[in-house]
Amino acid sequence: MKLNEGEIGKNYVVTGVLARMQVARRLEALGVNERTPVTVLNKKGSGSLIIKVRGTRLALGRQIAEGITIEEAAGR
């Protein structure tokens, strides 16, 4: 599933990042890599959302969030 399809308050694990090279590198620098746990904190009507990754809140636009695939974290 895509990150923007995640539910608020649930924990997920990133399974892939599909974005332009520059955006993918920036996400990697911010800690959004494969196997990284993330929590969806808030979703906006425009498709943007706020996630918690490695103890930091990160706001993502709709297009970037659609390029990040996730799966539900096991045992959480």
N, C-alpha and C positions, 0 to 999 in steps of 0.2 A: 504494500500500500504506500501511498505517497504521504509525506509529512503533513501536508495540509488537510489530509483526511483523518488524522489522529484526533482523539478525544481529549478534551481539557482534563488535566489532572492525571492522565495515564502515563506510564513509563514505557518507552520504546527503545529499540536498538537500531542504529543506522546500518542499513545493509548496502547502500550505494549512494554515490553522489554523481549526478549527471548534469553538468553545467558547463558553460564556457570555461576555458582553461584559466582565465584570470579570476573568475568567480570561484572555481573549484580550489584554486590555490589559496584564496583568501579564507574560504571556509575551513580548509585544512589548517591554516595558521591559527584560526579561532578554535580549533579542536573538534570540528565536525568531520570525522573520518568514519570509515567502516568500523563496525563493532563498538561505536561510541554510544553510551546510554544518554538519552535525552528525555525530557519531560515537557509536554505541551502545557504552558501556563495560561495562555489566553489566545483567542482567535477573534479577528475583526471581520466585519461583513465584507470588506473589500478583498478578503483572501489572505491578508497578511496575518502573521502570528508571532507570538513570543514564546520562545523555548528556553529551558534551562539546560545548559550543557557545561559540564565540568565546574559547577558552582557559579556560573555566570549567566545572566539573562541575555538573550540574543534575539533581536527583532529581525524577521525575515519577510521579504515581500512574497507575493503569490507566486511569481515565476520561479524564484529560487526554491521556495518550499515545494513546488511541484517536481523539481528535479532531484529531491532527496527521498530515497525509498527507505522505509522502516518496516520493522516487525515488532509485535508486542513482546516486551521483555518477559522472559520466563521466570516464574516464581515471584512476581511483584504485583 
